[in-house]
Amino acid sequence: MMSNDFCIKAGKNILTVLIYRLLLVVFLFALCRIGFYIFNIQMFPGVTFSQFILIMKGGLIFDISAILYINLLIIILSIIPFDFRYNVIYQKVTMYLFFLFNGVAIALNTADYVYYRFVFKRATADVFGTFENEAHLEKMFFSFLFDYWPATLFCIFLWFLMVFLYRKIKPEKPVMRRPLLYHAFNVLIIPVILGLTIAGARGGFRHSTRPITISNAAKFVATPRDVPIVLNTPFSILRTFGKKPLERYNFYPQDQLDSLFNPHHKPLPAEPFRAENVVIIILESMGREYIGSLSSFLDDGKYKGYTPFLDSLVNEGLTFTVSLSNGKKSIDAMPSVLASLPSLETPYIISHYANNKIDGLATHLKRKGYYTAFFHGAPNGSMGFDSFARMAGFDNYFGLNEYPGKDDFDGMWGVWDEPFMNFFGDKLNEMPQPFIVSFFSISSHHPFRVPEKYEGRFPKGDAPIVEVVGYTDYALREFFGKVSGEEWFNNTLFVFTADHTNESLHKEFQNDFGSYSVPVLLYKHGSNLKGVKENIAQQVDIMPTVLDYLNYDEDYIAFGKNLLSDSTDSFAINTNGSTYHIYMDDHILTLIGMEPAGLFNYKTDRFLEENLLGQKNEIAEKLERKLKAVIQSYNSRLLDNNLIVRKDD
């Protein structure tokens, strides 16, 4: 309220109204945070009332920052020191801009109620790159709106509340007693407001304060698992949009770095190269949790899972006590599985370094005379898979364009798994040997439907995906039934994994261990690749394992290890973009902003409830050294475009 020295009637002056409007958005963002927690409460077990109050207080800092960025134009339009800002049309334009900017922000927050369940982090700017090549994006969008209608209704409710409360207070032009003082005040208040805006957006008033980032949220939680509650999605996207190139870390001098971790593999096989066929099958969203034989500890040992055929392969193949994905998205999995390149900070496919020279598994095997092909039943160009497959050395690509029967299109993602696997089998029977091929399934995607003729055939569970998991497992059974009698079959190594996990059914999988647990299975009919090996497997281990299994004799760069050897440290790493994890010696260490934030024994503490940081310093330091060595090596090699073996190495 302005002083009566300035005007006869101060009324609801525009600066008072501006503060009201910004506080309104603060209130709406707080409701969004509460909604996020309630919608995903099973993902955050053990949050006490006092912890939640601290989370809300911490979240306010991130909300204010995002709100000031989002409403910067609204603030400027409101503080311009001219009387036309009280004009009815001017105010209407300001109102519609306010509704647009903040309405989108609210929609992003509520969309993350669902998206979080799949990626276990707040959405970041790379989400736009993830879906930019999808041919049926509009259809997917409307399907999500209807299938996850509680989140949609809550978003609409918040929009309605925003409009209703916005209209409660309107600015009134003051009647001035002292025009000179009035105008002087309006001019002088501008730098004050802009200064407060900058400070609020940065997250603090001190000149030494660095702009807050995603990692700052860790100070308001008892465990890193709860960081997403503190954040809001607009802040997460804004802070990662146009992300700068990777930082060059110098944690260790080169000789020490190489002793801790060196991705330059120099194989010395004892036997000649064996030109066996290789088939790598990447199963969409096939979390380890869904496979009964890999999760037999669930439900007091009574858990059966939803994949009877995969269970039969597990019993005849080689698996590992721990097996993890290197990311949470399909575009993370492609480089990890096919080129032993993890995605750190940003998915490699959409990073600044996506055009770096790499040698993928297919590239190496082409040097040995292999035929190479990649199969994905989605429209060509989806997720940029066709481009990366070519970069990884696959000369032939088979997608929806190459599939002969358009009637088998599922209406959303591509060709149903069963007919496309049948097509895959036909192509394998025609290929020259030896061959290296990869198949990426698609049916276990939202909206989690099965072909009409199979409705009611597969078991349903506590999450919609499990019915489709059963369908994909059936498609695999049919595929193996088709090809197992072929001449090439007994000379073929099959590798099975998943791109990432999906919605979990059990508390054991609702944390930073379970939410990355995917199968890694090696199967060769009639071979000695059998049993369960005491080892930690990760997706980036697949390429070096296959090459060493074949007695490959040339140097190569890979960020994984040979799973068949016991001569190297058994560990895995992954990240959700802002938080790093390393799994080693039965423990998981979490780094946020390169600082340790949590240490848990995943073997004895399946729910990751007891933070051992500060109690087991020796283990924490060992894991931190290994993880930082991997990060330093990875960043340096990407920055220097040094992902292939050069003649002078």
N, C-alpha and C positions, 0 to 999 in steps of 0.2 A: 504494500500500500504506500503510495507516494505521500510526502508531507503536504499539509495544507498551505505551506508557504509557496508551493509550486502551483497548486491548482485549487479551484473551488470545489470540484468533485473528482476525487481520485477514482472511485468505483473499482471495477475489476480491470485494472490496467494490464497492458499486454504482457509485461514482465511477470506479474503475478500469475496470469493465465499460463504463460510458458512453463513456469515452475510446476503448476498443477498438472499440465499435460505430461511433462517428463516424469513426475511422480506416478502418474497413472500408468505409464509404461513399466515403471519399476514394479508396481503392484502386479501387473499382468505377467511380467517375467517371473515374479515370485510364485504366482499360481502355476506357471509353466513348470517350474522346478518341482513343486509339490506334486503336480500331475506326473512328471517324469518318474519320480520316485515311486508313486503309487502304482503306475502302470507296470513298472519293472521291479517291484518290491522283492520278488523272489531272487533277483540277481544281487541284492544287497542285504544278505542276512546279517543280523546282529547289530544293526544301526540303532543305537539307543536314542532316547529323546534328547538328551543333552548333546550327543554327537550331531543330531540332525539340526539342532539350533545353531551349533557352530558352523555346520555346512551352509545353512541359510545366511548367516552373517557373512561368511566368506564369499558366498555366491553373489551377495549384493555388490561387492567390488567388481566382479566380472560383468554383472548386469549393467551397472552404471557405465562401465567402459563401452560395452556394446551399444547401449542405448544412445550414448552421446555420439558415437560414430554414425549410427543409423539416422539420428535426428539432427545431424549437423546443418543440413539445409534448412530445416524447420527453425532451428535456433537463429541462423543468420537472417531468415525472412522475418523473424519476430523482433530482432534487435536493431534492424535498420532504422535510423533515427528520423524517419519521415512519417507524417500523419497518414499517408495513404495505406499504411499497414493496418489501419482500422477499417479500411474500405470493405464493404460486404463481399465483393467479388474476390478481392485479395485474400480475405479470410477463408472463402470457399476453396480457393486454389490451395491454400496452406492446409486446410482440413483434408482434402483429398490426397495430398502428398503424405500427410501424417498417416492416414488410413492405409495407403499403399505400402509405405516403408515398414511401418510397424505391423501391419497385417501379414506381410511376407515373413517378417521376423518371428511372429507367433506361429505361423505355419511351419517354419523350419524347426522350431522347438518341438512342436507336437508331432511332426513327421519322424523326429528322432526317437519318439516313444517306441516306434516299431523298428526303425533301422538299427537302433542300438542292440536289439536282440540278436542281430545277425553279425555285427562287427565288434561288439563289446567296446565301443568308444563313441564319443560324440562325433557326428559327421564333420569332416574337414573338407577343405577346398577340392581335394582330389575326387570327391564324390561326383563332381560334374564331369571329370574325365572318365570316370568309371562307366557312365551311362550314355556318353555323347554319341556313340556309334550304334545304339540300339534302334532297330528299324520300327519297333512297335512300342515306343516309349509312351505314347499317349494312352494306348490300351493298358499298359502296365500301370500307369498312374491311376486311371479310374478303377482298375481292379483293386489296387491297394486301398483306395478311398472306401470302397464298399466292404472289402474283406476285413479291414481294421476300422470298422465304423465307430467304435468307442473313441478312438483318437480323433477321428474326423469330427464327431459331434462335439468333443471338447474344444477343438479348434474353432468351430463355428460359435460355440458359446462364448469363447474369449473374444472373438470378433464382435459379437453382439454387445458384450460388456464394454468393449473399447468404445464403440460408437455411442452407446447409451451414456457412459460417464463423460465422454468428451463433450457432448452437447450440453452437459449440466452447467458449465461455466463458459461464458462468452466475453471477450474483451469489450470494454466500453471506453470510448474516447473521452479523456478527461477535459474538463473546462479549466483552462489555465488562468491563474492569477498573476504569475510572473513568468511570462513566456521565455525570457532569457535564461533564467535559472532552470526552467523545465527542459529546454533544448540542450543546455550545457550538461545537465545530468544525463540525458539520453545519449550524448556523445561519449561522456567520460565512463559510463557504465559498460560500454562495448568492450574495451580491453579487459575489464574485470570479468565479464561473462566469458570471454574467449579464454582467458587464463584459467578460470575454473573448469571450462570444458576440456581444455588440454590436460589439466591435472587429473580430471576424472577419467578421461580416456586412457591416460597412461597408468592410472591406478595409484597415484600418489602425488603429493605436493612438493616433495623435496627435489631439488635440482639433480640430485644424484640418483634419484629413482629411475630405474630402467622400466620401459613399458612392460606391464605384466604380460605374461605368456601363459600358455596352457599348463606348463610345469609348476607355476606358482600355486595352483589349486591344491597341491599335495599338502601344504601346510595346514589345511583346514579339515583334514580327514585323519582317521585313526589307521586306515589301511589304504594303499594305492587303489584298491578295487573300487573305492567310493568316489574317486576323483570326478567321474562323469556327472555326479549329482551336483557338484559345486559349479561346474561349467554351464554355459548355455550354448546352444548350437550356433547362433549368429557370431558370437565371439570366437568360437572354435574355427569357423569358416573364415572370418575376417583375418584372424591371426595366421592362417596357413595359406591365404590367397596370395598368389604371386610369390610363393616362398622362395627365398634366396637360394642360390646354389649351395651344395653341401659345404659344410665347414671342414677345413683341413685340420685335423687334430694331430697333436704331437705328444701323445701321452708317453711314448717310449722312443728311444733311439732305434735306428733300423735293425741293428744286430739283436737287441732285446726283443723287438717286435717280432722278428722272424722266429725267435725261440719260443715265443708265446703262441703265435699263430702265423702260418704262412700258407696262402692259398695256391702257391706254385707247387703242383704235384709233379714228381719225377719218378714215374713207375719203373721198376726193374723186374719185370715178370720172369718167373723161373721156367715158364713154358711158352710155346708159340701162341700167337693170337688164334682164337677160335671164332670163326665167323658164324655165330649163332644169331638167329633172328631175335629182335627185341620188340616187345609190344608193351607200351606204357599206357595204362588206363587210368585217367583222372576222373573220379566220380564226383559230380556236383553235390556239394553239401553233405557228403557221406561221413559224418562225424563218427569217431570211434565208438561213441556211446551207443549208436544204433546197431552195432555188430555184437551179438550176444557173446561169441567166443572171445572177444577182446574186452568185454566188460562183465565178466562172470561174477565179479565181486558185488555187483549191484543187487538190491532186493534180497539181501541175506543169502546170496548164492543161487537164487531162483530165477534170475533174469535170463530171458531167452533171446531178446532182441528181435530184429525184424528182417534179418538177412540170412535165411537158411543156406542159400547157395554159397555166399561169401564165407559163411562158417565152415562149409565143407572144404573150401580152398585153404582157409586158415589152417585147418587140421592137416592139410597135405603140403603146406608151404612153410616159408620161414617168416616169422614176425618178430617183433621186438617188444621188450617190456614197456618201453615208453616210445611213442611216436607222435611227432608234433608238426603242425604246419608252421611256415615261416611268416605267415600273414593272415589276414582275415577276409581277403577278397580274391576273386578269381584272377584278377590281373596281378595279384601278388604271386599266385601259384605258378603261373606259366614260366616266368624266369627261374623260379626256385627249382621246379621239377625238371625242366628241360635244359637249363643252362647253369645250374648251381649258383644262381644269383639271388640272394635274398633281397627283399624290398625293405630298406631302412629309411625311415622318415617319410619318404614318398614312394609310391609304387614305381618300380623301375620303368614300366612300360610308358608311364606318362611323366617321367622325370625329365630334367634337363639333359640327361645322359642316355636317353633311349636310342640315340643314333650312334652310340659308341660301338666300336668293333668288338664283337664277342664271338666265341667259339662254343656253340651249344653241342649237346650230345650228338645230334644228327650231323653237325659239321665234322666232328671227329670221326664218326663212323663212315661218312662218305669217303674219307681218305682211305678207307679199307674196302671200298667198292660197294657200299650199301645203297640200296634204294630207300628213299626217305619220303614219308607222307604223314600228314596231320589231318585228323577227322574231327569235325565239330558241326553238329546238326543245325546250328543257328544260321540266320542269314549271314552271308559272307560280309566280313567287316565288323561283325558284332564283337564288342570289347577290344577291337584291334588285334584279335587273335591271329588273323591271317598274316598281318604284317610282322608280328613277333615270331610266328612260326617260320617265316622266311628268314628272319634274322638269325634264328637258332639253328638254321641249316636244313629245314624241311623244304624240299623242292616242289612237292605236290601237296595241294590243299583240297580237301573235299568238304564242302559245306552244303547249305540248302540249295545253292545254285547248281551243284553237281548231282543232287539227289533227284532221281527220276519221278518219284511219286508225290506230287504236291498235296494230295489228299491226306497225307500223313502228318501235315503241319498241325501243331497243337493249338494254333491260334494265338500264341503269345511269344514263345521263345524259339521254336524251331520244330524239327521232326521228333516225334516221340522216340524214346530210347530203343524200344524193341525193334521197330522197322529200321531205324538207322543202324543199329548193331547188326542187323541182318545184311544190310547194304555193306557195312564194314567187313563182315565175313566174306561176302562175295568178292570184294576188292582184294582182300588178303589172299584169296585163292588164286588170283590172277597175277600177283606181284612176282617179280624176279627176286630170287634169294641171293644173298641175305638181305633182309630189310629191317629198318628201324621205323616204327610207326607209333603214333600217339593218338589216343581217342579220348575226347572230352565229352562226357555225357551232359544232358541238359534238363531232363524231365523233373528232377527233384528241386525245382524252383517254385517260388510263389507263382500262381495261386494253389500249387500242390494238388493238381488234378491228375487223375489217371484216365486213360482212354475209356470211353463209355462202355465198351464191352467187358472191361475189367472192374467196373464199379462194384464194390462189395466183396471183391475176391481177396484183397490183402488186408491184414489186420490194421485196425486204427488204434491210436494211442492218445497220449495226453497232448500231442502236438500234431497239427495237420500233416507235417512233412513225412511222418513215419509210413503212411499208406503209400506214398510215392517212392519211398525208400524200398518198400517191399516190391513195387512194380519194377524198379530199376534192377533189383536183385534177380527178379524173374527174367528180365531181359538178358542179364548176364548168363543165366542158366541156359536160355535158348541159344545164345551166341556160342557158348562152349559146346553145347550139343551139336551145333552145326559144324564147328571147325575141328573138334577133337579127333576126328577120323582122318583129317587131311595129312598129307605127307610132311608138310612143314611144321606141324604142331609139336612133335616130339623134339624138335630142334629149336624151340623158341622159349626164351625167358620172358615171362609175364611179370610186370610190376604194377601193383595196384596202390593207389593213394587217393586222397580227396583234395579238392582245392582248399577247402576250409570247413569249419563246422557250421551248424545251423542252430535252430532253437533247441535248447536242452530240456531234458525231461527230469533230470535228477540234480540234486544240489551239488553232488560231487563234480559235475561238469559245468557249474555256473561260477567259474573263477578263472584266473589267469593260467591255470594248468589245464583244466578240463575243456575250456573253451577253445583251446588250440589242438586238442587231441584228435588226430586223424589216423587212419590206418596207413601203415607202410608194409606191404606184403610182397614177397618174392615167391614166384611159383614157376617151377619147370617140371613137367611130367616126368616121373621116373628118376629125378635127380636126388642128391643128398641135401638139397636146400629145404630142410624141414625143421620144425620145432620153434621154440621161443628163445631168442638170444637175449642175454642180459646186456642190453645196450640202449642208449638213447638215440633214436632215429629222428631225422628231420627231412623235409622235402629236398633241401640242397644236397643231401647225402646220396640221392638217387643216381645222379650222373656219375660221380666217382665210383660208386659201388658197381654200376653196370660196366664201366670201362675197365675196372680192375678185375671183375669177374671174367671179362672177355680176354684178359691178358693184354690189354692195350699198352703199347710200348713207347708212346710219345708223350712229351711233357704237355701239361695243360693247366689252366687256371680254374679252380673250383673252390667255393667257400664251404663245401661239405667235406665229408670223409668217407672212406670205404667202410661200410657197415660190416663187411665180412672179416675185417682185420681187427685185432685187439691191440695194435701197436700205437694207436692214437687216443687222445682224450675223448671220452664219450660225453658229448654235450649238444645242446641245441640252443638257438637264439630265435627271437622274433620280436616284433614291435607292432604297435597299433598307430605309429606315426609320431607319438610324443613320449611314449613310455617303452623302454627296452626291457626285455626279459632274457635271462640266461638260465638254462636248466642243466645242472651238473652236480654230481655227488649227492643225489637224492634231494637237492635243494633248488629253489628258484629264487633268484635275486632280481629285484626290480630297480631300474634306474629311471629317475625322472629329472630331466635337465642335467644329465650326467652325474647326478648325486644319488647314492643308494637310498631307497625309500622303503624297501621291504625285503625280508629274507624269511622264507618258509620252507619247511620240510614237507614236500608234496607226498612223500611215501608214508609218513606217519600222521600227517595232518591233511587229509584229503580235502577239507573245506577251506584250507589256508586261513585259519583263524588266529594262529599264534605267531605274531611277528617276532622273529628271533634276532632282528638287527640289534646290535649292541651286546648280544649274548654269545654269538658264535663268530667272533671277529675274524678268525683265521679262514673259515670257510667263505665268509663274505668278501674278504680281500682277494682270495684266490679267484672267485667267480667274477669279481669286478675287474681284475687284471685281464682275464680271458675275454670278457665281453668288450672291454675298451680296446683290446688288441684287434678284435674282429672289426669293430667300428672304424678304428684308425686305418686298418688295411683296406677296408671296403671303400671308405670315403676317398682315400688317396688314389686308389686305382680308378675309381670313376672320374675323379677330377683330372687325372692324367691320361685318361683313355688308355688304360693299361690293363685290359682284361683278356688279352691274348698273350701267348708266349712268343716273344720276339727272338730273332736269331742270336742277338747279343746277350740274351738272358743267361 
